[in-house]
């Protein structure tokens, strides 16, 4: 923002980007015009599939083997993407190819594994803003897929209660990758919020 000479901006964060945007809004509210949290990380501390998640992160050989398999197998990439969407029909050949290419990049997998090791602890997620949500002082839209398997919709509902004046939109028949699964609804709801007077 400094490099672009932007004093304030509206932030739209998806998943991990939601936690980053939320953290920035808490740290520097004077620089945020509006905040949109989409299937946002950081709204809770519970680790989905806690024991399995923790083991995958803390057993480096297992974690590396999993990433190696995903990097080599388009079929495994397609299978893993089906968990991200409510409608498996959204897992197209083009999307599988795109994600498979990214999985084969060693820098991307190293960065993701490093983040997981830092984030997933036995007692919960490191990034958890629940205790500070009442401090959010910018207009906020919380947008969430009703069938998100990675970030529970209950976290979005709780955040809505805790962030004063926030708006909540839960899209039915939608998983974690809301902008990919419901692009028209996403564009309509976010544009309406960002242009509201």
MODELLER restraints for C-alpha pairs under 7 A, 6 or more apart:
rsr = mdl.restraints
at = mdl.atoms
rsr.add(forms.Gaussian(group=physical.xy_distance, feature=features.Distance(at['CA:7:A'], at['CA:31:A']), mean=5.90, stdev=0.5))
rsr.add(forms.Gaussian(group=physical.xy_distance, feature=features.Distance(at['CA:8:A'], at['CA:31:A']), mean=4.17, stdev=0.5))
rsr.add(forms.Gaussian(group=physical.xy_distance, feature=features.Distance(at['CA:8:A'], at['CA:32:A']), mean=5.19, stdev=0.5))
rsr.add(forms.Gaussian(group=physical.xy_distance, feature=features.Distance(at['CA:8:A'], at['CA:33:A']), mean=5.92, stdev=0.5))
rsr.add(forms.Gaussian(group=physical.xy_distance, feature=features.Distance(at['CA:9:A'], at['CA:31:A']), mean=6.44, stdev=0.5))
rsr.add(forms.Gaussian(group=physical.xy_distance, feature=features.Distance(at['CA:9:A'], at['CA:32:A']), mean=5.18, stdev=0.5))
rsr.add(forms.Gaussian(group=physical.xy_distance, feature=features.Distance(at['CA:9:A'], at['CA:33:A']), mean=5.34, stdev=0.5))
rsr.add(forms.Gaussian(group=physical.xy_distance, feature=features.Distance(at['CA:10:A'], at['CA:32:A']), mean=5.68, stdev=0.5))
rsr.add(forms.Gaussian(group=physical.xy_distance, feature=features.Distance(at['CA:10:A'], at['CA:33:A']), mean=4.90, stdev=0.5))
rsr.add(forms.Gaussian(group=physical.xy_distance, feature=features.Distance(at['CA:10:A'], at['CA:34:A']), mean=4.51, stdev=0.5))
rsr.add(forms.Gaussian(group=physical.xy_distance, feature=features.Distance(at['CA:10:A'], at['CA:35:A']), mean=5.81, stdev=0.5))
rsr.add(forms.Gaussian(group=physical.xy_distance, feature=features.Distance(at['CA:11:A'], at['CA:21:A']), mean=6.15, stdev=0.5))
rsr.add(forms.Gaussian(group=physical.xy_distance, feature=features.Distance(at['CA:11:A'], at['CA:34:A']), mean=6.35, stdev=0.5))
rsr.add(forms.Gaussian(group=physical.xy_distance, feature=features.Distance(at['CA:11:A'], at['CA:35:A']), mean=5.03, stdev=0.5))
rsr.add(forms.Gaussian(group=physical.xy_distance, feature=features.Distance(at['CA:11:A'], at['CA:36:A']), mean=6.15, stdev=0.5))
rsr.add(forms.Gaussian(group=physical.xy_distance, feature=features.Distance(at['CA:12:A'], at['CA:35:A']), mean=6.09, stdev=0.5))
rsr.add(forms.Gaussian(group=physical.xy_distance, feature=features.Distance(at['CA:12:A'], at['CA:36:A']), mean=4.58, stdev=0.5))
rsr.add(forms.Gaussian(group=physical.xy_distance, feature=features.Distance(at['CA:12:A'], at['CA:37:A']), mean=6.22, stdev=0.5))
rsr.add(forms.Gaussian(group=physical.xy_distance, feature=features.Distance(at['CA:13:A'], at['CA:21:A']), mean=5.69, stdev=0.5))
rsr.add(forms.Gaussian(group=physical.xy_distance, feature=features.Distance(at['CA:13:A'], at['CA:36:A']), mean=6.24, stdev=0.5))
rsr.add(forms.Gaussian(group=physical.xy_distance, feature=features.Distance(at['CA:13:A'], at['CA:37:A']), mean=5.35, stdev=0.5))
rsr.add(forms.Gaussian(group=physical.xy_distance, feature=features.Distance(at['CA:13:A'], at['CA:38:A']), mean=6.02, stdev=0.5))
rsr.add(forms.Gaussian(group=physical.xy_distance, feature=features.Distance(at['CA:14:A'], at['CA:37:A']), mean=6.34, stdev=0.5))
rsr.add(forms.Gaussian(group=physical.xy_distance, feature=features.Distance(at['CA:14:A'], at['CA:38:A']), mean=4.63, stdev=0.5))
rsr.add(forms.Gaussian(group=physical.xy_distance, feature=features.Distance(at['CA:14:A'], at['CA:39:A']), mean=6.07, stdev=0.5))
rsr.add(forms.Gaussian(group=physical.xy_distance, feature=features.Distance(at['CA:14:A'], at['CA:40:A']), mean=5.81, stdev=0.5))
rsr.add(forms.Gaussian(group=physical.xy_distance, feature=features.Distance(at['CA:15:A'], at['CA:38:A']), mean=6.23, stdev=0.5))
rsr.add(forms.Gaussian(group=physical.xy_distance, feature=features.Distance(at['CA:15:A'], at['CA:39:A']), mean=5.18, stdev=0.5))
rsr.add(forms.Gaussian(group=physical.xy_distance, feature=features.Distance(at['CA:15:A'], at['CA:40:A']), mean=4.18, stdev=0.5))
rsr.add(forms.Gaussian(group=physical.xy_distance, feature=features.Distance(at['CA:15:A'], at['CA:41:A']), mean=5.01, stdev=0.5))
rsr.add(forms.Gaussian(group=physical.xy_distance, feature=features.Distance(at['CA:16:A'], at['CA:40:A']), mean=6.43, stdev=0.5))
rsr.add(forms.Gaussian(group=physical.xy_distance, feature=features.Distance(at['CA:16:A'], at['CA:41:A']), mean=5.21, stdev=0.5))
rsr.add(forms.Gaussian(group=physical.xy_distance, feature=features.Distance(at['CA:18:A'], at['CA:37:A']), mean=5.04, stdev=0.5))
rsr.add(forms.Gaussian(group=physical.xy_distance, feature=features.Distance(at['CA:18:A'], at['CA:38:A']), mean=6.28, stdev=0.5))
rsr.add(forms.Gaussian(group=physical.xy_distance, feature=features.Distance(at['CA:18:A'], at['CA:40:A']), mean=4.57, stdev=0.5))
rsr.add(forms.Gaussian(group=physical.xy_distance, feature=features.Distance(at['CA:18:A'], at['CA:41:A']), mean=5.96, stdev=0.5))
rsr.add(forms.Gaussian(group=physical.xy_distance, feature=features.Distance(at['CA:19:A'], at['CA:40:A']), mean=6.10, stdev=0.5))
rsr.add(forms.Gaussian(group=physical.xy_distance, feature=features.Distance(at['CA:19:A'], at['CA:41:A']), mean=5.09, stdev=0.5))
rsr.add(forms.Gaussian(group=physical.xy_distance, feature=features.Distance(at['CA:19:A'], at['CA:42:A']), mean=4.87, stdev=0.5))
rsr.add(forms.Gaussian(group=physical.xy_distance, feature=features.Distance(at['CA:25:A'], at['CA:32:A']), mean=6.04, stdev=0.5))
rsr.add(forms.Gaussian(group=physical.xy_distance, feature=features.Distance(at['CA:25:A'], at['CA:136:A']), mean=6.98, stdev=0.5))
rsr.add(forms.Gaussian(group=physical.xy_distance, feature=features.Distance(at['CA:26:A'], at['CA:135:A']), mean=6.96, stdev=0.5))
rsr.add(forms.Gaussian(group=physical.xy_distance, feature=features.Distance(at['CA:26:A'], at['CA:136:A']), mean=5.95, stdev=0.5))
rsr.add(forms.Gaussian(group=physical.xy_distance, feature=features.Distance(at['CA:29:A'], at['CA:137:A']), mean=6.50, stdev=0.5))
rsr.add(forms.Gaussian(group=physical.xy_distance, feature=features.Distance(at['CA:29:A'], at['CA:138:A']), mean=6.67, stdev=0.5))
rsr.add(forms.Gaussian(group=physical.xy_distance, feature=features.Distance(at['CA:32:A'], at['CA:138:A']), mean=6.87, stdev=0.5))
rsr.add(forms.Gaussian(group=physical.xy_distance, feature=features.Distance(at['CA:33:A'], at['CA:138:A']), mean=6.57, stdev=0.5))
rsr.add(forms.Gaussian(group=physical.xy_distance, feature=features.Distance(at['CA:34:A'], at['CA:138:A']), mean=5.85, stdev=0.5))
rsr.add(forms.Gaussian(group=physical.xy_distance, feature=features.Distance(at['CA:34:A'], at['CA:139:A']), mean=5.11, stdev=0.5))
rsr.add(forms.Gaussian(group=physical.xy_distance, feature=features.Distance(at['CA:34:A'], at['CA:140:A']), mean=6.03, stdev=0.5))
rsr.add(forms.Gaussian(group=physical.xy_distance, feature=features.Distance(at['CA:34:A'], at['CA:194:A']), mean=6.93, stdev=0.5))
rsr.add(forms.Gaussian(group=physical.xy_distance, feature=features.Distance(at['CA:35:A'], at['CA:138:A']), mean=6.75, stdev=0.5))
rsr.add(forms.Gaussian(group=physical.xy_distance, feature=features.Distance(at['CA:35:A'], at['CA:139:A']), mean=6.21, stdev=0.5))
rsr.add(forms.Gaussian(group=physical.xy_distance, feature=features.Distance(at['CA:35:A'], at['CA:140:A']), mean=4.69, stdev=0.5))
rsr.add(forms.Gaussian(group=physical.xy_distance, feature=features.Distance(at['CA:35:A'], at['CA:141:A']), mean=6.31, stdev=0.5))
rsr.add(forms.Gaussian(group=physical.xy_distance, feature=features.Distance(at['CA:36:A'], at['CA:140:A']), mean=5.74, stdev=0.5))
rsr.add(forms.Gaussian(group=physical.xy_distance, feature=features.Distance(at['CA:36:A'], at['CA:141:A']), mean=4.74, stdev=0.5))
rsr.add(forms.Gaussian(group=physical.xy_distance, feature=features.Distance(at['CA:36:A'], at['CA:142:A']), mean=5.94, stdev=0.5))
rsr.add(forms.Gaussian(group=physical.xy_distance, feature=features.Distance(at['CA:37:A'], at['CA:141:A']), mean=6.25, stdev=0.5))
rsr.add(forms.Gaussian(group=physical.xy_distance, feature=features.Distance(at['CA:37:A'], at['CA:142:A']), mean=4.86, stdev=0.5))
rsr.add(forms.Gaussian(group=physical.xy_distance, feature=features.Distance(at['CA:37:A'], at['CA:143:A']), mean=6.06, stdev=0.5))
rsr.add(forms.Gaussian(group=physical.xy_distance, feature=features.Distance(at['CA:38:A'], at['CA:142:A']), mean=6.14, stdev=0.5))
rsr.add(forms.Gaussian(group=physical.xy_distance, feature=features.Distance(at['CA:38:A'], at['CA:143:A']), mean=4.76, stdev=0.5))
rsr.add(forms.Gaussian(group=physical.xy_distance, feature=features.Distance(at['CA:38:A'], at['CA:144:A']), mean=5.71, stdev=0.5))
rsr.add(forms.Gaussian(group=physical.xy_distance, feature=features.Distance(at['CA:39:A'], at['CA:143:A']), mean=6.40, stdev=0.5))
rsr.add(forms.Gaussian(group=physical.xy_distance, feature=features.Distance(at['CA:39:A'], at['CA:144:A']), mean=4.80, stdev=0.5))
rsr.add(forms.Gaussian(group=physical.xy_distance, feature=features.Distance(at['CA:39:A'], at['CA:145:A']), mean=6.69, stdev=0.5))
rsr.add(forms.Gaussian(group=physical.xy_distance, feature=features.Distance(at['CA:39:A'], at['CA:151:A']), mean=6.27, stdev=0.5))
rsr.add(forms.Gaussian(group=physical.xy_distance, feature=features.Distance(at['CA:39:A'], at['CA:176:A']), mean=6.07, stdev=0.5))
rsr.add(forms.Gaussian(group=physical.xy_distance, feature=features.Distance(at['CA:40:A'], at['CA:151:A']), mean=7.00, stdev=0.5))
rsr.add(forms.Gaussian(group=physical.xy_distance, feature=features.Distance(at['CA:41:A'], at['CA:151:A']), mean=6.70, stdev=0.5))
rsr.add(forms.Gaussian(group=physical.xy_distance, feature=features.Distance(at['CA:42:A'], at['CA:127:A']), mean=5.26, stdev=0.5))
rsr.add(forms.Gaussian(group=physical.xy_distance, feature=features.Distance(at['CA:42:A'], at['CA:128:A']), mean=4.54, stdev=0.5))
rsr.add(forms.Gaussian(group=physical.xy_distance, feature=features.Distance(at['CA:42:A'], at['CA:129:A']), mean=5.51, stdev=0.5))
rsr.add(forms.Gaussian(group=physical.xy_distance, feature=features.Distance(at['CA:43:A'], at['CA:128:A']), mean=5.87, stdev=0.5))
rsr.add(forms.Gaussian(group=physical.xy_distance, feature=features.Distance(at['CA:43:A'], at['CA:129:A']), mean=5.80, stdev=0.5))
rsr.add(forms.Gaussian(group=physical.xy_distance, feature=features.Distance(at['CA:43:A'], at['CA:130:A']), mean=5.62, stdev=0.5))
rsr.add(forms.Gaussian(group=physical.xy_distance, feature=features.Distance(at['CA:43:A'], at['CA:155:A']), mean=5.67, stdev=0.5))
rsr.add(forms.Gaussian(group=physical.xy_distance, feature=features.Distance(at['CA:43:A'], at['CA:156:A']), mean=7.00, stdev=0.5))
rsr.add(forms.Gaussian(group=physical.xy_distance, feature=features.Distance(at['CA:43:A'], at['CA:159:A']), mean=6.57, stdev=0.5))
rsr.add(forms.Gaussian(group=physical.xy_distance, feature=features.Distance(at['CA:44:A'], at['CA:128:A']), mean=5.29, stdev=0.5))
rsr.add(forms.Gaussian(group=physical.xy_distance, feature=features.Distance(at['CA:44:A'], at['CA:129:A']), mean=6.99, stdev=0.5))
rsr.add(forms.Gaussian(group=physical.xy_distance, feature=features.Distance(at['CA:44:A'], at['CA:130:A']), mean=6.02, stdev=0.5))
rsr.add(forms.Gaussian(group=physical.xy_distance, feature=features.Distance(at['CA:44:A'], at['CA:155:A']), mean=6.10, stdev=0.5))
rsr.add(forms.Gaussian(group=physical.xy_distance, feature=features.Distance(at['CA:45:A'], at['CA:124:A']), mean=5.15, stdev=0.5))
rsr.add(forms.Gaussian(group=physical.xy_distance, feature=features.Distance(at['CA:45:A'], at['CA:125:A']), mean=4.72, stdev=0.5))
rsr.add(forms.Gaussian(group=physical.xy_distance, feature=features.Distance(at['CA:45:A'], at['CA:128:A']), mean=5.26, stdev=0.5))
rsr.add(forms.Gaussian(group=physical.xy_distance, feature=features.Distance(at['CA:46:A'], at['CA:124:A']), mean=5.09, stdev=0.5))
rsr.add(forms.Gaussian(group=physical.xy_distance, feature=features.Distance(at['CA:46:A'], at['CA:125:A']), mean=6.23, stdev=0.5))
rsr.add(forms.Gaussian(group=physical.xy_distance, feature=features.Distance(at['CA:47:A'], at['CA:124:A']), mean=5.42, stdev=0.5))
rsr.add(forms.Gaussian(group=physical.xy_distance, feature=features.Distance(at['CA:47:A'], at['CA:125:A']), mean=6.02, stdev=0.5))
rsr.add(forms.Gaussian(group=physical.xy_distance, feature=features.Distance(at['CA:48:A'], at['CA:150:A']), mean=6.86, stdev=0.5))
rsr.add(forms.Gaussian(group=physical.xy_distance, feature=features.Distance(at['CA:54:A'], at['CA:120:A']), mean=6.39, stdev=0.5))
rsr.add(forms.Gaussian(group=physical.xy_distance, feature=features.Distance(at['CA:54:A'], at['CA:121:A']), mean=6.65, stdev=0.5))
rsr.add(forms.Gaussian(group=physical.xy_distance, feature=features.Distance(at['CA:54:A'], at['CA:122:A']), mean=6.26, stdev=0.5))
rsr.add(forms.Gaussian(group=physical.xy_distance, feature=features.Distance(at['CA:56:A'], at['CA:62:A']), mean=6.25, stdev=0.5))
rsr.add(forms.Gaussian(group=physical.xy_distance, feature=features.Distance(at['CA:56:A'], at['CA:63:A']), mean=5.23, stdev=0.5))
rsr.add(forms.Gaussian(group=physical.xy_distance, feature=features.Distance(at['CA:57:A'], at['CA:63:A']), mean=6.13, stdev=0.5))
rsr.add(forms.Gaussian(group=physical.xy_distance, feature=features.Distance(at['CA:57:A'], at['CA:116:A']), mean=6.32, stdev=0.5))
rsr.add(forms.Gaussian(group=physical.xy_distance, feature=features.Distance(at['CA:57:A'], at['CA:117:A']), mean=5.56, stdev=0.5))
rsr.add(forms.Gaussian(group=physical.xy_distance, feature=features.Distance(at['CA:58:A'], at['CA:117:A']), mean=6.93, stdev=0.5))
rsr.add(forms.Gaussian(group=physical.xy_distance, feature=features.Distance(at['CA:70:A'], at['CA:76:A']), mean=5.67, stdev=0.5))
rsr.add(forms.Gaussian(group=physical.xy_distance, feature=features.Distance(at['CA:70:A'], at['CA:77:A']), mean=5.65, stdev=0.5))
rsr.add(forms.Gaussian(group=physical.xy_distance, feature=features.Distance(at['CA:70:A'], at['CA:103:A']), mean=6.76, stdev=0.5))
rsr.add(forms.Gaussian(group=physical.xy_distance, feature=features.Distance(at['CA:71:A'], at['CA:100:A']), mean=6.24, stdev=0.5))
rsr.add(forms.Gaussian(group=physical.xy_distance, feature=features.Distance(at['CA:71:A'], at['CA:103:A']), mean=4.98, stdev=0.5))
rsr.add(forms.Gaussian(group=physical.xy_distance, feature=features.Distance(at['CA:71:A'], at['CA:104:A']), mean=4.69, stdev=0.5))
rsr.add(forms.Gaussian(group=physical.xy_distance, feature=features.Distance(at['CA:74:A'], at['CA:96:A']), mean=6.72, stdev=0.5))
rsr.add(forms.Gaussian(group=physical.xy_distance, feature=features.Distance(at['CA:74:A'], at['CA:100:A']), mean=6.18, stdev=0.5))
rsr.add(forms.Gaussian(group=physical.xy_distance, feature=features.Distance(at['CA:77:A'], at['CA:96:A']), mean=6.39, stdev=0.5))
rsr.add(forms.Gaussian(group=physical.xy_distance, feature=features.Distance(at['CA:77:A'], at['CA:100:A']), mean=6.35, stdev=0.5))
rsr.add(forms.Gaussian(group=physical.xy_distance, feature=features.Distance(at['CA:78:A'], at['CA:91:A']), mean=6.77, stdev=0.5))
rsr.add(forms.Gaussian(group=physical.xy_distance, feature=features.Distance(at['CA:78:A'], at['CA:96:A']), mean=5.67, stdev=0.5))
rsr.add(forms.Gaussian(group=physical.xy_distance, feature=features.Distance(at['CA:81:A'], at['CA:91:A']), mean=6.64, stdev=0.5))
rsr.add(forms.Gaussian(group=physical.xy_distance, feature=features.Distance(at['CA:82:A'], at['CA:88:A']), mean=5.27, stdev=0.5))
rsr.add(forms.Gaussian(group=physical.xy_distance, feature=features.Distance(at['CA:82:A'], at['CA:91:A']), mean=6.52, stdev=0.5))
rsr.add(forms.Gaussian(group=physical.xy_distance, feature=features.Distance(at['CA:84:A'], at['CA:175:A']), mean=5.89, stdev=0.5))
rsr.add(forms.Gaussian(group=physical.xy_distance, feature=features.Distance(at['CA:84:A'], at['CA:176:A']), mean=5.31, stdev=0.5))
rsr.add(forms.Gaussian(group=physical.xy_distance, feature=features.Distance(at['CA:84:A'], at['CA:177:A']), mean=6.18, stdev=0.5))
rsr.add(forms.Gaussian(group=physical.xy_distance, feature=features.Distance(at['CA:85:A'], at['CA:174:A']), mean=6.58, stdev=0.5))
rsr.add(forms.Gaussian(group=physical.xy_distance, feature=features.Distance(at['CA:85:A'], at['CA:175:A']), mean=4.48, stdev=0.5))
rsr.add(forms.Gaussian(group=physical.xy_distance, feature=features.Distance(at['CA:85:A'], at['CA:176:A']), mean=6.16, stdev=0.5))
rsr.add(forms.Gaussian(group=physical.xy_distance, feature=features.Distance(at['CA:85:A'], at['CA:177:A']), mean=6.36, stdev=0.5))
rsr.add(forms.Gaussian(group=physical.xy_distance, feature=features.Distance(at['CA:85:A'], at['CA:181:A']), mean=6.86, stdev=0.5))
rsr.add(forms.Gaussian(group=physical.xy_distance, feature=features.Distance(at['CA:86:A'], at['CA:147:A']), mean=6.26, stdev=0.5))
rsr.add(forms.Gaussian(group=physical.xy_distance, feature=features.Distance(at['CA:86:A'], at['CA:173:A']), mean=5.96, stdev=0.5))
rsr.add(forms.Gaussian(group=physical.xy_distance, feature=features.Distance(at['CA:86:A'], at['CA:174:A']), mean=5.04, stdev=0.5))
rsr.add(forms.Gaussian(group=physical.xy_distance, feature=features.Distance(at['CA:86:A'], at['CA:175:A']), mean=4.60, stdev=0.5))
rsr.add(forms.Gaussian(group=physical.xy_distance, feature=features.Distance(at['CA:90:A'], at['CA:181:A']), mean=6.55, stdev=0.5))
rsr.add(forms.Gaussian(group=physical.xy_distance, feature=features.Distance(at['CA:102:A'], at['CA:108:A']), mean=6.92, stdev=0.5))
rsr.add(forms.Gaussian(group=physical.xy_distance, feature=features.Distance(at['CA:103:A'], at['CA:109:A']), mean=6.37, stdev=0.5))
rsr.add(forms.Gaussian(group=physical.xy_distance, feature=features.Distance(at['CA:119:A'], at['CA:125:A']), mean=5.60, stdev=0.5))
rsr.add(forms.Gaussian(group=physical.xy_distance, feature=features.Distance(at['CA:119:A'], at['CA:126:A']), mean=4.98, stdev=0.5))
rsr.add(forms.Gaussian(group=physical.xy_distance, feature=features.Distance(at['CA:119:A'], at['CA:127:A']), mean=6.77, stdev=0.5))
rsr.add(forms.Gaussian(group=physical.xy_distance, feature=features.Distance(at['CA:120:A'], at['CA:126:A']), mean=6.52, stdev=0.5))
rsr.add(forms.Gaussian(group=physical.xy_distance, feature=features.Distance(at['CA:133:A'], at['CA:159:A']), mean=6.71, stdev=0.5))
rsr.add(forms.Gaussian(group=physical.xy_distance, feature=features.Distance(at['CA:133:A'], at['CA:162:A']), mean=5.73, stdev=0.5))
rsr.add(forms.Gaussian(group=physical.xy_distance, feature=features.Distance(at['CA:133:A'], at['CA:163:A']), mean=5.51, stdev=0.5))
rsr.add(forms.Gaussian(group=physical.xy_distance, feature=features.Distance(at['CA:134:A'], at['CA:162:A']), mean=5.21, stdev=0.5))
rsr.add(forms.Gaussian(group=physical.xy_distance, feature=features.Distance(at['CA:134:A'], at['CA:163:A']), mean=5.13, stdev=0.5))
rsr.add(forms.Gaussian(group=physical.xy_distance, feature=features.Distance(at['CA:134:A'], at['CA:164:A']), mean=6.68, stdev=0.5))
rsr.add(forms.Gaussian(group=physical.xy_distance, feature=features.Distance(at['CA:136:A'], at['CA:163:A']), mean=6.09, stdev=0.5))
rsr.add(forms.Gaussian(group=physical.xy_distance, feature=features.Distance(at['CA:139:A'], at['CA:166:A']), mean=6.34, stdev=0.5))
rsr.add(forms.Gaussian(group=physical.xy_distance, feature=features.Distance(at['CA:140:A'], at['CA:166:A']), mean=4.86, stdev=0.5))
rsr.add(forms.Gaussian(group=physical.xy_distance, feature=features.Distance(at['CA:140:A'], at['CA:167:A']), mean=6.33, stdev=0.5))
rsr.add(forms.Gaussian(group=physical.xy_distance, feature=features.Distance(at['CA:141:A'], at['CA:166:A']), mean=5.79, stdev=0.5))
rsr.add(forms.Gaussian(group=physical.xy_distance, feature=features.Distance(at['CA:141:A'], at['CA:167:A']), mean=4.75, stdev=0.5))
rsr.add(forms.Gaussian(group=physical.xy_distance, feature=features.Distance(at['CA:141:A'], at['CA:168:A']), mean=5.94, stdev=0.5))
rsr.add(forms.Gaussian(group=physical.xy_distance, feature=features.Distance(at['CA:142:A'], at['CA:156:A']), mean=6.65, stdev=0.5))
rsr.add(forms.Gaussian(group=physical.xy_distance, feature=features.Distance(at['CA:142:A'], at['CA:167:A']), mean=6.05, stdev=0.5))
rsr.add(forms.Gaussian(group=physical.xy_distance, feature=features.Distance(at['CA:142:A'], at['CA:168:A']), mean=4.77, stdev=0.5))
rsr.add(forms.Gaussian(group=physical.xy_distance, feature=features.Distance(at['CA:142:A'], at['CA:169:A']), mean=6.27, stdev=0.5))
rsr.add(forms.Gaussian(group=physical.xy_distance, feature=features.Distance(at['CA:143:A'], at['CA:168:A']), mean=6.02, stdev=0.5))
rsr.add(forms.Gaussian(group=physical.xy_distance, feature=features.Distance(at['CA:143:A'], at['CA:169:A']), mean=4.91, stdev=0.5))
rsr.add(forms.Gaussian(group=physical.xy_distance, feature=features.Distance(at['CA:143:A'], at['CA:170:A']), mean=5.92, stdev=0.5))
rsr.add(forms.Gaussian(group=physical.xy_distance, feature=features.Distance(at['CA:144:A'], at['CA:153:A']), mean=6.61, stdev=0.5))
rsr.add(forms.Gaussian(group=physical.xy_distance, feature=features.Distance(at['CA:144:A'], at['CA:156:A']), mean=6.83, stdev=0.5))
rsr.add(forms.Gaussian(group=physical.xy_distance, feature=features.Distance(at['CA:144:A'], at['CA:169:A']), mean=6.41, stdev=0.5))
rsr.add(forms.Gaussian(group=physical.xy_distance, feature=features.Distance(at['CA:144:A'], at['CA:170:A']), mean=4.83, stdev=0.5))
rsr.add(forms.Gaussian(group=physical.xy_distance, feature=features.Distance(at['CA:144:A'], at['CA:171:A']), mean=6.20, stdev=0.5))
rsr.add(forms.Gaussian(group=physical.xy_distance, feature=features.Distance(at['CA:145:A'], at['CA:170:A']), mean=5.67, stdev=0.5))
rsr.add(forms.Gaussian(group=physical.xy_distance, feature=features.Distance(at['CA:145:A'], at['CA:171:A']), mean=5.00, stdev=0.5))
rsr.add(forms.Gaussian(group=physical.xy_distance, feature=features.Distance(at['CA:145:A'], at['CA:172:A']), mean=6.36, stdev=0.5))
rsr.add(forms.Gaussian(group=physical.xy_distance, feature=features.Distance(at['CA:145:A'], at['CA:174:A']), mean=4.58, stdev=0.5))
rsr.add(forms.Gaussian(group=physical.xy_distance, feature=features.Distance(at['CA:145:A'], at['CA:175:A']), mean=4.95, stdev=0.5))
rsr.add(forms.Gaussian(group=physical.xy_distance, feature=features.Distance(at['CA:145:A'], at['CA:176:A']), mean=6.01, stdev=0.5))
rsr.add(forms.Gaussian(group=physical.xy_distance, feature=features.Distance(at['CA:145:A'], at['CA:178:A']), mean=6.09, stdev=0.5))
rsr.add(forms.Gaussian(group=physical.xy_distance, feature=features.Distance(at['CA:146:A'], at['CA:153:A']), mean=5.96, stdev=0.5))
rsr.add(forms.Gaussian(group=physical.xy_distance, feature=features.Distance(at['CA:146:A'], at['CA:170:A']), mean=5.71, stdev=0.5))
rsr.add(forms.Gaussian(group=physical.xy_distance, feature=features.Distance(at['CA:146:A'], at['CA:171:A']), mean=5.64, stdev=0.5))
rsr.add(forms.Gaussian(group=physical.xy_distance, feature=features.Distance(at['CA:146:A'], at['CA:172:A']), mean=5.04, stdev=0.5))
rsr.add(forms.Gaussian(group=physical.xy_distance, feature=features.Distance(at['CA:146:A'], at['CA:173:A']), mean=6.39, stdev=0.5))
rsr.add(forms.Gaussian(group=physical.xy_distance, feature=features.Distance(at['CA:146:A'], at['CA:174:A']), mean=5.75, stdev=0.5))
rsr.add(forms.Gaussian(group=physical.xy_distance, feature=features.Distance(at['CA:146:A'], at['CA:175:A']), mean=6.60, stdev=0.5))
rsr.add(forms.Gaussian(group=physical.xy_distance, feature=features.Distance(at['CA:147:A'], at['CA:173:A']), mean=6.27, stdev=0.5))
rsr.add(forms.Gaussian(group=physical.xy_distance, feature=features.Distance(at['CA:147:A'], at['CA:174:A']), mean=5.45, stdev=0.5))
rsr.add(forms.Gaussian(group=physical.xy_distance, feature=features.Distance(at['CA:147:A'], at['CA:175:A']), mean=4.74, stdev=0.5))
rsr.add(forms.Gaussian(group=physical.xy_distance, feature=features.Distance(at['CA:148:A'], at['CA:174:A']), mean=6.80, stdev=0.5))
rsr.add(forms.Gaussian(group=physical.xy_distance, feature=features.Distance(at['CA:148:A'], at['CA:175:A']), mean=4.03, stdev=0.5))
rsr.add(forms.Gaussian(group=physical.xy_distance, feature=features.Distance(at['CA:148:A'], at['CA:176:A']), mean=4.49, stdev=0.5))
rsr.add(forms.Gaussian(group=physical.xy_distance, feature=features.Distance(at['CA:149:A'], at['CA:175:A']), mean=6.70, stdev=0.5))
rsr.add(forms.Gaussian(group=physical.xy_distance, feature=features.Distance(at['CA:149:A'], at['CA:176:A']), mean=6.64, stdev=0.5))
rsr.add(forms.Gaussian(group=physical.xy_distance, feature=features.Distance(at['CA:150:A'], at['CA:176:A']), mean=6.52, stdev=0.5))
rsr.add(forms.Gaussian(group=physical.xy_distance, feature=features.Distance(at['CA:160:A'], at['CA:166:A']), mean=5.76, stdev=0.5))
rsr.add(forms.Gaussian(group=physical.xy_distance, feature=features.Distance(at['CA:160:A'], at['CA:167:A']), mean=6.72, stdev=0.5))
rsr.add(forms.Gaussian(group=physical.xy_distance, feature=features.Distance(at['CA:160:A'], at['CA:168:A']), mean=6.20, stdev=0.5))
rsr.add(forms.Gaussian(group=physical.xy_distance, feature=features.Distance(at['CA:174:A'], at['CA:181:A']), mean=6.52, stdev=0.5))
rsr.add(forms.Gaussian(group=physical.xy_distance, feature=features.Distance(at['CA:179:A'], at['CA:186:A']), mean=5.66, stdev=0.5))
